[in-house]
Amino acid sequence: MDKTNYQCRKILSIMIYVFKTSVKTKKDIRQLSKFLNEIVQQKKWSFDLENCDKILQIDSQTDLVESIINGLNNRGFICEELE
């Protein structure tokens, strides 16, 4: 197998998870950043606060849906996965 094929397969195994949240400010994001950095591999997460749903997007090879929802809920934020 050549290197190009391996890299394509590895990329295909990464899932993109999208959540609707109640996160409103950069201060909220800073409050959540330690939790997200610990749970999300390679720190591949981002918020879109300009979107009306205050989107959290996570790129991960692992299913983190329950952990993310519970983690945000436990920290006082609403979070639900968008499908």
C-alpha positions as CSV (number, residue, x, y, z in Angstrom):
1,M,0.0,0.0,0.0
2,D,1.4,3.4,-0.9
3,K,1.5,6.3,1.5
4,T,-1.3,8.2,-0.3
5,N,-3.8,5.5,0.1
6,Y,-3.0,5.1,3.8
7,Q,-3.5,8.8,4.4
8,C,-6.8,8.8,2.6
9,R,-8.1,5.9,4.7
10,K,-6.9,7.6,7.9
11,I,-8.8,10.8,7.0
12,L,-11.9,8.9,6.2
13,S,-12.0,7.5,9.7
14,I,-12.4,10.9,11.3
15,M,-16.0,11.9,12.1
16,I,-17.3,15.4,12.3
17,Y,-19.7,16.0,15.1
18,V,-21.9,19.1,15.2
19,F,-23.7,20.3,18.3
20,K,-26.2,23.1,19.0
21,T,-25.2,24.8,22.3
22,S,-26.1,27.6,24.6
23,V,-22.5,28.9,24.6
24,K,-22.7,32.7,24.0
25,T,-19.4,34.3,24.7
26,K,-15.6,33.9,24.3
27,K,-15.6,33.8,28.1
28,D,-17.8,30.7,27.9
29,I,-15.5,29.1,25.4
30,R,-12.5,29.7,27.7
31,Q,-14.4,28.1,30.6
32,L,-14.9,25.0,28.4
33,S,-11.6,24.9,26.7
34,K,-9.7,22.8,29.3
35,F,-12.5,20.2,29.3
36,L,-12.6,20.1,25.5
37,N,-8.8,19.9,25.1
38,E,-8.7,17.0,27.5
39,I,-11.5,15.0,25.8
40,V,-11.0,15.8,22.1
41,Q,-7.9,14.2,20.5
42,Q,-5.5,16.8,18.9
43,K,-7.7,19.6,20.1
44,K,-9.8,19.6,16.9
45,W,-12.9,21.6,18.1
46,S,-14.3,25.0,17.4
47,F,-17.3,27.1,18.1
48,D,-19.3,29.3,15.7
49,L,-20.8,32.0,17.9
50,E,-22.2,33.9,14.9
51,N,-24.5,31.0,14.0
52,C,-27.9,31.2,15.7
53,D,-27.3,27.7,17.1
54,K,-23.9,28.5,18.6
55,I,-22.4,25.5,16.9
56,L,-19.7,23.4,18.4
57,Q,-17.9,21.3,15.8
58,I,-15.6,18.4,16.8
59,D,-13.4,16.3,14.5
60,S,-12.6,13.0,16.2
61,Q,-11.9,9.3,15.4
62,T,-13.8,8.4,18.6
63,D,-17.5,8.7,19.3
64,L,-17.6,11.5,21.9
65,V,-21.3,12.5,21.7
66,E,-22.4,11.4,25.2
67,S,-19.2,12.8,26.8
68,I,-19.6,16.2,25.1
69,I,-23.3,16.5,25.9
70,N,-22.8,15.5,29.5
71,G,-19.7,17.6,29.9
72,L,-21.4,20.8,28.7
73,N,-24.6,20.0,30.6
74,N,-22.6,19.5,33.8
75,R,-21.0,22.9,33.3
76,G,-24.3,24.7,32.9
77,F,-24.7,24.7,29.1
78,I,-27.4,23.2,26.8
79,C,-25.9,20.9,24.2
80,E,-27.6,18.6,21.7
81,E,-26.2,16.8,18.7
82,L,-27.3,18.0,15.3
83,E,-27.8,15.2,12.7
